[in-house]
Amino acid sequence: MSYHILHVFQHGALLGKERGFITCKGADDLQPRRMPLEDLRAVVIAARGVTMSSNFISSIVEQDGIILHCNESYHPCGITAPLARVIDSKAFMNQCARPRRLNEKLWTRMLRGKTVNQTKVLHRWDIRSAHLERALEQKDIDEGNCAKRYWQLYFPSIGWSATSRDRKENTAPNQMLNYGYTVLAALCHRSLIVHGLTPSLGVHHTTRYQSDPLVYDIMEAFRPLIDCLLAEFMTEREPTMKLWCKKMGTELRERRVQHERYSLKLMDAIDACASSLTRSYATMDADAFWVPELQ
């Protein structure tokens, strides 16, 4: 099945459910637009004054979908997620026990996957980083220095003058990366819940106010995929936020990543990654954890 992300850009839209379909009706629409409920994995609200019926909300979360709420500046401000559940009691108990050695091995695999994908993003634009390549030969990767070298090469490759990443900086690339990462985080949050893990107990990131550290952990290897999408977007068309939101919805559904001897759609890869993390905790074996790899 091909799952979709529904982006709502129309101010004052009314979202409801009718006979197995999600309906969306704007103030000037004579008839509501429809989409099969079973096709939806996530809904992103990026408009003002959107009204959602209780039937709409319950239908989305009942089928393990997630709703991401944004303010008028496309800045995410909250999510509506399904209820947590326990899928594998061993995995749940082991995650709660915070096994230090297993978590260290899992974080190493996550960080190595992120660095591999960062080098592949740069290779797409015929750029090589000796620092990142040497880091992959080391047992322990220095995340901070790798990130610094990566952004120094990445931003000029997309035609931007900056050489560092600042998520608080009010520039188009940083805003677009923030939005892309937040949509990715919402999908990761959903997958962790669906596969019986607790987002508030991280592998490496620590628990703090209004944070879900396991979400930040599992999305690390996926972040360069968002960087790659933005690099393509900046060279293809006028870089407006609305067009970027649409590209995100399309690419998360259609872009593929390598999974052993076959490839997976990006949204399915997030599920596969979360499922493998559950197996790792159930078996206490870091080798069971699968990390996505950019094709």
Secondary structure, DSSP 8 states (H G I E B T S, - for coil): ---EEEEE-STT-EEEEETTEEEEE-TT-SS-EEEEGGGEEEEEE-SSS-EE-HHHHHHHHHTT-EEEEE-TTS-EEEEE------S-HHHHHHHHT--HHHHHHHHHHHHHHHHHHHHHHHHHTT---HHHHHHTTSSS--HHHHHHHHHHHHHHHTT-S--S--TTS-SHHHHHHHHHHHHHHHHHHHHHHHTT--TTS-SSS---TT--HHHHHHTGGGHHHHHHHHHHHHHHS---HHHHHHHHHHHHHH-EEEETTEEEEHHHHHHHHHHHHHHHHHHT-GGG----EE-
